[in-house]
Amino acid sequence: CSDVSPVQLGYSAAYTSGNPEVTILGWGQNIFQGETEKVLQEAQTTISSCSPWRGITKNMMCTSGQAVTSNELPGLPTGPCGGDSGGPLLVQGPFRKLVQVGVIS
């Protein structure tokens, strides 16, 4: 594929401030307790403030999935699901290049 290229690694608070839209990739389930996907899936969501759950540290980010939809499931909130762990959390960086700012867990 001509549109495949390495992703820039690195984290900068500038990439994640202001609750930006992020891209998540994974082979996880598209529906609760469904089968994992055989084709890599992509969805857009936003970084949001974390609820005060136990185990959330200052080095972690949360995504909300509110008001952003995937191409596969129009009208439904999106976010990581079972099977997506280990996939990248990407933001649009300089020159329209994707920057990996986190890992789905």
Secondary structure, DSSP 8 states (H G I E B T S, - for coil): -TT----EE---HHHHTT--EEEEEE--BSSTT--B-SS-EEEEEEEE-----TT--TT--EE--TT---SSSTTS-----TT-TT-EEEEE-GGG-EEEEEE--
